[in-house]
Amino acid sequence: MNIQTTVAAVKLGEYIRLKDSDSAPVWIRDAYDKATKTYTLVKADDINHTMQAKPTRVVYIGFTY
């Protein structure tokens, strides 16, 4: 069962998904950037693939990876 939350509520290094689907890619919540006021998300399968997400972005946790 996936739990819906925001990026700001997720701890550093925790696994998240951006969609409520078992086939959605897994991301890792990384550092907060004060300049852009966003969180960095790193794709678990490819650490070179990153994206920025606003603190209010809805994400899903509580799944088995």
N, C-alpha and C positions, 0 to 999 in steps of 0.2 A: 504494500500500500504506500503510495507516494504522498508525501506531505507538502502542501503548498506553503511557501514562505517568500521572503524577499532576500535579495543578495546581501543587504546590510545585516540581516539577522543570522546569516550563515557564518560559521567560524572559518578562520584562515586555514586553508588546506583541505577543506571538506569537499566531498564529491557532490556535484549537483547535476541536474538536467534542466534544460530550458523548456522542454515540453513534457507533458504528462503521458509519456509513451515509453514502453520497454525497449524500443528500437532507437530511441533518440540518443545522440552522442553524449558521453559523460564529460563534464568539465570540472576543473578544480578552481575553487575560489582563491585568488591570490591577493596581492597588496592593494591598498587604497591609494589613489593618486590625488593628492590635495589640489594640484593645479587644475585638473579637469573635473574634479569631484566625481570620479567614477572608480569602479572596482575592475581589476584585471582578472579575466577568466582565461585559463589555460586548458586546452583540450587534453584529456587524459591520454589519448592514443598518440598524439603528436604535439610535443612540447613547444614546437616552433609556431603552432597555430594559436594565436591569442586574440582576444576581443575585449573591448571596454563595455561595461554595463553600468547603468545608473543604479543608485542604491535602492530605488523602488521597483526594479525589475523583478517580476515574479519568476521564481525558480522552484524546483521540486527536489526534495531530499527524502531520505528514509527508504531507499530502494537497495536491493542486493546487487552489487557490482561484480 
